[in-house]
C-alpha cells in the first residue's frame, strides 16, 4: 500500500491555526486561477469582496444580518452534534418556528408590541422544539436513524408552508399572487444601530450555549452521552430524557431563527425564509469545533463571503454561478483543513517509485 491515513494525536492550537491559514491561502490561489481564467484581476476581485461586505456602514449592517441566522442555527445544531445526534433538520425547524411565530403575528396584531414579540419568540422556540422532539423520540425509543428522519422532516415543513402560502393564509389583497400578508408594525422586530435586535438575541444565545455546554450538569450529560452510551448509562444518566431535552433545546433554538427571519427580515412567512441556513450551519458547527465562540467567528466569515460574492456579481458582471463557485472553492479548502487537523496522510515513497518503475517496464 503506497498511501495510508492515520489518526493524529491531539495537535496544538498553533498548528491548527497554521493549517487553517494554509487552507485559506490555497483557496485564494485556486480562486485566483479561476478568476484569471475569466480575464479578471484576482486582487481587484478580492478587494471588491471586502469592500462589498465591510466597505461601508450599510454593508456591515447587511453582513451582520446575514450572520445572525448562521450564528443561532449553528448554536442549535451544535447541541445535538455534541450528543452525536446528527440533526440535519434545522431547515424544517426554522420553518416551523417561523410558522408558529407568524400565526400570532397575523392573528394577534392588536397586542402591545413587546407582548406580541415575546409571544412570537416563545412560539418560534416551541415550533422548532416540536419538530426536534419527533426524531428524538424515534431515536430514543426505537434507535432509528435520525439523519434520515430529520432530513425528511425538512420537506414536510417546506410543503406545509407552501400549502399555507398558496391556500388558507394566501393574502386576498395580493391580486392573486401566492403570498402571505405582511406583518403589522408591532409584529416586526425593532432596530438597534441599524440592525434588527436579532443580533442581541444571537449574543445572548451564544453566551447561554457556551455556559450550558461547558458549565451545566445537563451539558455535561449530553457530552458524556455523545462519547459513549454505555458510559452514560453506567453514570446513571437517563438516556431517553437527555436525548429529548437536547433536541428540544436544539430544535427550539433553530425555531428562534424562524421567528427572527420572519419578523426582522422578511416581515412575513415565505417558503424561502431559510435561505439554506440550516445546511450551512452544519458546516459552521464543525468548523467551529462545536465551540460557540469559534462558531460566531466562522459565521461572520461566511457572511462576509456571501455578501462579498453578491457584490462582485454586479461590480464585475460575474454570473451568480461563478460567484457561487468561488464560495464553493473556499468552503472546500476550509473543510479540507479539518481533515488535516485530525488525520495524517503517509505516502510510502520507495514502494511508490518501485511500482512506477515496474509499470514503466
N, C-alpha and C positions, 0 to 999 in steps of 0.2 A: 504494500500500500504506500503510495507516494504522498498522500495527504492524510493528516489526522487532525481532528478537532478535539481539544481537551478543555475541561473547565479550569478557569483560572482561580487561583487563590484570591482572596479579597484584596483589591487594589486600593491605593490611597486616593484621596481627593485630588491631589496634584495630577496624578496620571489620568484620572477620569476627566479632569478639565482639559488636559492636553489632547486626549483622544477626541473630545467633543469639538475643541477648536480646530483640530486637524480635519474633522469631517466637514466643518463649515467652509474651511479653505478649499477642500476638494470639491465641495458643491459649487462654490463660486467659480472655480476653474472650469468645471464641466459646463455650468450655466453660461460662462463666458464664451466657450467654444460654440455653444448653440446660438448665442446672440450674434457672434461673429458670422455664423452661417446665414443669419438673417440680415447681414450687412449693417449691423448696429454696433455702436461702441459700447462694450460691456460696462466700462467705468461710468459712462454717462447714464446708462440704464440703472445701475446700482445706486448712483447718487439720486436719480429721479425717484427711485423706490423709497428712499429715506425721506426725501422731500415730500412725497405723496402721503407718507404716513405720520411724520412728525415735523413737517416743514412749516406748519402754522398752528395757531391755537385751534382753529376749526378741524384741521386734520388730526391733531392729537385727540380731540374730543371724539371724532369718528373711530379712531383706533381703539380708544377705551371702550366705546360702545360695542365694538367687535369682541373685545377681550372679556367683557363681563360674563356673557353666557359660557364662554370657554372655561373661565376660571371656575364658575359654580358647578358646571356639569362635570368637569374633571374631579372636583372635590367629591361629588356624589358617587361617581363610578369607582373612585379610589377606595371608598369604604368597603364596597363589595369585593373589589380586587384584593384587598388586604386579607379577606377571608377566603381567597381563591374561589370566589363565586363570580363567574365571568358574566357580568351584567352588560350585555350588548344592547339592552333595551332602553337606553337613555332617550333615544328619539321618541319612542312611544310614551315614555314617562313625561317628557317635556310637553308633548301634545295633549296628554290627559290633564296635566297641570294647567295648561292654557285653557282647555275646555272648561274645567271646573271654575277657574277664575273668571272666565268670560260669562259663564252663566249668571254670576252675581253682578258683573258689570252691566249686563244687558237688562237684567230684571229688577235690580235694586239701586238704580242710579239716584234715587231720591234720598239715599242715606248721606250723612255727612262724609266728606272726602276721607278723613282719617279712618273712620269706622269702616267705610266701604273698602278701602285699600287693605286694611288689616284683615278683613274677612276674605278678600281675594287672595291675600298672601297665604293664609292657612288653607283656603280651598285648593290653591295650587299645590301646596305640600301634600294634602290628602289625596288629590288626584294622582300625583306621581307615586305616592306611597301605596295606594291600592294596586296600581299597575306593577309595583315591585313585589307586593305580597304574593300575588298569584304564582309566579315562577318560584318564589322562595318556598311556598307551601309544598309545591310539587317536588322540589329538590329535597326538602327536609323530610317529607312524608314517604316518598317513593324513590328517591335518588335519581330523578330524571335529569336529563341534560339541560341545564339552564341556558346554555348558549343558544340552542335551537329555539327554546320557548321564548326567551326574551327577544330574539330576533324576529320571530313570527308575530309577536305582540306589537312590534313597531308598525306592521302593516295593518293590523286590526285597528289600532289607534288612528292611523292615517285615513283609512277608509271611513271611520266613524266621523272624523272632522269633515271629510269630503261630503259625506251624506248630509251633515248639518248645513254645510255651505251651499249645497245645491237643493236642499229640502227645507226642513222646518225652520231653520234660522236664516234663510235667504232674505235679504233686505228687500222689501217690496218697493222701496224708493230708488232702487239701483237700476231701473229701466231694463229689467230682465237679466242684468249681469249677475253671475253667481258669486255674490259676496255677502258677508255678514255685516250688519250695520256697525259703524264706528262707535267707540265708547263715548259716553258723556265725559265732560271735562273732569268731574270729580272721581272718575274711574281711571284716570291717567296719572302715572307717576310724575310727581313734580321734579324739576331740575335743580341741581346744585352745582355751581361752577360750570355751567354749560352742558352738563351730562345728567341724565335722569338718575335718581337716587339708587338705582340698582347697583351702582358702584359701592355705595355704603353697605348694602346687603352683602356684596361679594367680599368686602373686607371683614365684616363681622363673621361671615360663614367660614372664611379662611382661618380666622383665629379659633373659632369653635371647633372645627375639624382637627386642627393641629393639637389642641388640648385634649379633644376626645380620643384621638388615636394614640397619643403619647402619654397622657396623664390619667385617663379614666380607667376604671375597672372593666367596663364594657369594651373599651378599645383594646385592652389587654386580652380579653377573652376572644375577641374577633381575630386578633393576631395569632393567638395560640391555635385556634380552630383552623386558621389558614395554614399553619405549619404542619399540624397533624391532628386528625380527628380522634385518634386513639389517645393521644396525649391530653386533648381537651376533655375527653370522656373520663380519663383517669383523674384529672384535676377537679372533677365534679361540675364541669360546665354543662349546662343544659343545651345540647346541640340544636334542638328544634327551636327553642326560644331565641337563641343567639342568631341563627340564620334569619328568622323572621324579623327580629329587631334591626339587624344590619340592613336588610333590604327595605324596610320601612324608611329608615334614615336615608339610604342611598337613593331610592326612588323618590322620596319626598323632596330631597334637595334638588334633584333633576326637575321635579314638578315646579319648584320655585322659579326655575329658569323660564318655564312656560308662562308663568304669571308676569315675570319681568318683561319678556319679549312681547307678550300680548298688550300689556298696559303701557310700557315705557317706549316701545319701538313701533310696533305695527298699529297699536291703538284699536285693534280688532282681532278676531280669530281668523286665521287662514291656514290652509294645509301646508304652506311653505314657511311656517313660522320658525321651524327648527334650523333651516339652512344647513343641514348636515352637521350641526354642532355636536350631536350625540355621538357620532362616529369619530370626529376629530378629537373629542375629549378623551377617547380611549388612548390615542397616540400620546396626547399630552400627559395623561396619568402615568404612562410607562416612562416617558422621557423624564418626568419629574420624580421617578423612583417612588411614587406614591407618597411623596412628601409635599404637604401643602405649599410651603414657601417656594419650592422649585417648580411646582405646577403653575403658580402665579407667574413666575418668570417665563416659563415656556408658553403660557397663554398670551402674554404680552408680545413675545417674539412672533408667534403665529399671527396675531392680529396685525402686527407691523407688516408681515409678509403678505397677508391677504389684502390689506389696504394699499400697500405699495404696488402689488400686482395689478390691482384695479386701476390705479392711477396711470401706470405706464401704458395701459391699453389705449387711452386717449392721447397721452403725451407723445407716443411714438407710433401710434397706429398699429400696435401689436394686437393680434386676434386674441379672443378670450381663451382659446385652446392653447396658444403659445404661452400666455401668462400662467395658465394652469400647469403647463409642462414645467415651467420654471419652479413653481411651488413644489411639484412632484419631485424634481431633482433634489431640491433642498431636503425635503422630507426623507427621501430615500437614503441620502448620505447621513443625515442626523440619526435616523433609526438604525442604520448600519453601525454607527458608532457604539450603540448599546450592545451589539453583538461582540465587539472587540473589548468591551469592558468586562464581559462575562466569560468569553471563550478565547482560546489561543489556537491559531492555525499553524500546524507544524508540517513543514514540507521536507520529505526525505530526498534531498538533492542528489546524493550518489545513486540511489535507485532510479530516480527520475532520469538522470543523464544516461545511465546504463541502458534503460528501457528505450530511450531516444536513439541511442547508437544501434541497438538491436533492430529497431524498426527501420532505421536508415539503410541497414544492410539488406 
